[in-house]
Amino acid sequence: MSGYLDNFGASDQRRETILKRIVLVAVIAAVIGGILYFQFRNYREEARLEEFMTLLEQKDFEPAYRLWGCTAETPCPGYPFEKFLQDWGPDSLHPDITAAEITRTRTCSDGIIKTLTFGEDDELWIWVASDDLVIGFAPWPVCNPRIPTSTLQGQ
């Protein structure tokens, strides 16, 4: 026969165990969520840059030019298709995009800057805007909040 005080505190013990489990699950979920966020926060921008590099590798320059927000029919002011070909075409300084290595990624509030390295002293900074995924040359190697992304189109 059990005594009156034999189960005293059992409900407190159960409540404490449940609370510890809830806190542990919340901490694990926060850690996993943080890891996933930092792993995939630039996924769309990086996929767009990969698409651009694949188009250049396949020598498909008109669709690559469209990823800059320009077309042959309506070229960007100051960056016509001929200039694009001078920068990325077969007679450019970087005719083989597969030789490029992405050495650095900077995350900005409204896009990313990828550093493409072609050699020891040959780097290009490529900007991918988050809102419309337009690609362009980044005029700076790090994020600069004072320059709006609209100034990058057509450069």
Phi, psi and omega in degrees: 000131183276150181276169183298323185258011182296321182261015181293126180090357180295320180291325176295320178296317179295315179299318179295319178296316179296317180296319178297319179294318179298315180296317180298315179296319179296319179294315179297317179297321179294319179294313180295318177299318178296317179297314179296321179299309182291336178283322189243011184293334179250024187301312183296317181294318180293324177295323179294319178294321176298320177298317179299313181294325177294318178297320178294321179297324179276002181060033179258082193281327181294314175296327177295321178294326177295329178292344175275001181084018183233158172226165178294329179285320179234079183292158176290142177299127179082357179218071179290169182301325179297320178292322176302316178294326176295327180277325188235351186284186184295337180259015182277179176290339182231069183288338181247099182291341179291344177282348181283142176237130177279111186258342182204145175231129175246128176263125178249175182292332183234023177165192178229156173241122176253135176263114175264122181252124180256347181185191185299315182241025184237099180236146172235138176256119181250130181257135172234116181284140182286325187288314183240002178060030176281138181261148176195174174282133175274125182281001180220153182276346180231169181294137179230102186291348183276348181255116180290154183293338181294339179285345183279334181294135177083013178269000000 
